[in-house]
Amino acid sequence: MTDTKALVNLEQWESAWQEGRTGWDLGDATPALLSVLQTHEAALFSPSKSEWSVLVPGCGRGYDLAAFAAKKGVSAVGLEISPTGVAEAEKELHQVRNLPRETVQVLLADFFEFSPSAPFDIIYDHTFLCALVPTLRSAWANRMSALVNKGGHLVCLMFPLRDADEKGPPYALSVEVYDELLSPNFKQIFIRDVQESEKLKLGGGEQKMSIWERIMATDAQFNETISTAAPTQLVVADFTATWCGPCKAIKPLYAELAAKYKHVTFVTVDIDQLKETAAKNSIQSVPTFHFYKGGELVANMKGADPRQLQTLVEQHQGPKDESAAGPSVGPHGDLAQFIDTRQIECLNQSDDHTVGSIFGKDAKQYLESDVDEQIILVIPFNQVVKLHSLQISGPKDKAPKSIKTYINRATTLAFEEGDSIEPIEVIDLATVYTAEGDLVSATVPLRFVKYQSVNSITLFVGQNLGGQETTVINKLALFGSPVEVTKNLAELKKDDHQH
Ligand SMILES: C[S@@+](CC[C@H](N)C(=O)[O-])C[C@H]1O[C@@H](n2cnc3c(N)ncnc32)[C@H](O)[C@@H]1O
């Protein structure tokens, strides 16, 4: 392993800052960055999210951070190894530009030692790779892979592109070197020459602006993406290879569809990287497109036929309207693992058919009410979650007709309170069930804005579909995401302030 500490050369950077040798400083954001932030806004800021995290390592005075933070919903973090550099950035961002620390901050940290609680949506490298001695390059690429979210992007201003020599910093780079460093875990989605008017005036060498998308790095990541998507959420996987011409030809359309169908998750699988996934999915040729819902393959397509791809996405896209569910926060998974099963309470359950085993994919036993058709079910979580949707199934005469929901109650709801205490919402299931044999099932979106911080949910069932004496639930699943995942950037900031 590379001894990064020995190679980073803190003293050199600190004295450059102290002595004002900051010839790289443009006095403002990189012009070519400002341009791609406009031309590639949809690609960079996944429309399935409303908040994005950005990292700029070796950020200097942080002008580029300010450019990112101009977009609503962005939290931008800069890293500087030089204390004087951090102080200068503080001055520039918070005194001169008056930017709030909630959206922009610069941390005193070595990029190679930095370990945030979650990866970033976008990383921007501007004269950072070229500032590092070449022996640090593979460590740089490894850190970038670890620090960019899957599906996220690394934006690189490629500089200085010139024949290799010993001089530096800035050390010579080439398009081939970037390819070699990044291609195992990133796919280049854009590259262009930097125009003369946008160029850094830092001496010789061509410059290019490039965007790299973090591809599925492991088979486990692919499995997780497919299996944790909510049942109504379409996931499209493009099985591709770098050597495949038709794959390249259909890429722009794939990117266009990803921008247009914001409620669909689009992933790319390089079959040479994810061999296990390719084998498991019996991929014989590329490109092949697979369409999944709730972990199941619902359609597939071989070849690069643009019209067929478009039609299939349109056909299987699923419900667009997350507005009923509030702001979109990306894919939602089955929260079975976050349910504190030992603390579940169920009032009026029969002795033989208790609530214990109705959760999760392998639900085999059903829950049945006891003396009448009513059920109160309190489901606590072992960490705070956001709830997005609910899936329920039962016999067509005994499944719940409607459900009232309550959250975070200090005391267990009593049956008589079901009529007097205002629920969070009343979900009418009768109209949304679909029948399959003797069973009916439904997946219903919850009013997402109302379930942003849930410790426990109480479900009150008053009646069943057929007016039977007892109510039966065969399977119950709750979809959403733990709050930890979505607030990690805020935490990172908090942690840093405490240090
Ligand atoms: C060439 S300057 C670029 C600054 C900035 N990107 C700009 O364009 O204004 C490189 C910066 O990276 C910082 N740096 C060097 N090694 C670093 C490391 N390992 N971690 C964090 N910052 C580092 C240096 O202190 C320096 O300010």
The ligand as an SDF file (V2000), in Angstrom:
LIG
                    3D

 27 29  0  0  0  0  0  0  0  0999 V2000
   -3.0460   23.4900   -7.2370 C   0  0  0  0  0  0  0  0  0  0  0  0
   -3.9210   23.8710   -5.8180 S   0  0  0  0  0  0  0  0  0  0  0  0
   -5.5780   23.9680   -6.4240 C   0  0  0  0  0  0  0  0  0  0  0  0
   -6.5220   24.7240   -5.5580 C   0  0  0  0  0  0  0  0  0  0  0  0
   -7.9200   24.8680   -6.0910 C   0  0  0  0  0  0  0  0  0  0  0  0
   -8.4380   23.6650   -6.6530 N   0  0  0  0  0  0  0  0  0  0  0  0
   -7.9950   26.0230   -7.0730 C   0  0  0  0  0  0  0  0  0  0  0  0
   -8.0490   25.7230   -8.2560 O   0  0  0  0  0  0  0  0  0  0  0  0
   -8.0050   27.1620   -6.6560 O   0  0  0  0  0  0  0  0  0  0  0  0
   -3.9080   22.3470   -4.9260 C   0  0  0  0  0  0  0  0  0  0  0  0
   -4.4420   22.4880   -3.5150 C   0  0  0  0  0  0  0  0  0  0  0  0
   -4.5520   21.2020   -2.9530 O   0  0  0  0  0  0  0  0  0  0  0  0
   -4.1830   21.2420   -1.5940 C   0  0  0  0  0  0  0  0  0  0  0  0
   -3.7400   19.8660   -1.2630 N   0  0  0  0  0  0  0  0  0  0  0  0
   -2.6290   19.2380   -1.6680 C   0  0  0  0  0  0  0  0  0  0  0  0
   -2.5980   17.9830   -1.2160 N   0  0  0  0  0  0  0  0  0  0  0  0
   -3.7620   17.7990   -0.5320 C   0  0  0  0  0  0  0  0  0  0  0  0
   -4.3330   16.7130    0.1740 C   0  0  0  0  0  0  0  0  0  0  0  0
   -3.7060   15.5310    0.2570 N   0  0  0  0  0  0  0  0  0  0  0  0
   -5.5310   16.8600    0.7590 N   0  0  0  0  0  0  0  0  0  0  0  0
   -6.1820   18.0510    0.6940 C   0  0  0  0  0  0  0  0  0  0  0  0
   -5.6910   19.1260    0.0500 N   0  0  0  0  0  0  0  0  0  0  0  0
   -4.5030   19.0070   -0.5570 C   0  0  0  0  0  0  0  0  0  0  0  0
   -3.0800   22.2630   -1.5340 C   0  0  0  0  0  0  0  0  0  0  0  0
   -2.9330   22.8490   -0.2640 O   0  0  0  0  0  0  0  0  0  0  0  0
   -3.5350   23.2670   -2.5940 C   0  0  0  0  0  0  0  0  0  0  0  0
   -4.2480   24.3260   -2.0300 O   0  0  0  0  0  0  0  0  0  0  0  0
  1  2  1  0
  2  3  1  0
  2 10  1  0
  3  4  1  0
  4  5  1  0
  5  6  1  0
  5  7  1  0
  7  8  2  0
  7  9  1  0
 10 11  1  0
 11 12  1  0
 11 26  1  0
 12 13  1  0
 13 14  1  0
 13 24  1  0
 14 15  1  0
 14 23  1  0
 15 16  2  0
 16 17  1  0
 17 18  1  0
 17 23  2  0
 18 19  1  0
 18 20  2  0
 20 21  1  0
 21 22  2  0
 22 23  1  0
 24 25  1  0
 24 26  1  0
 26 27  1  0
M  CHG  2   2   1   9  -1
M  END
$$$$
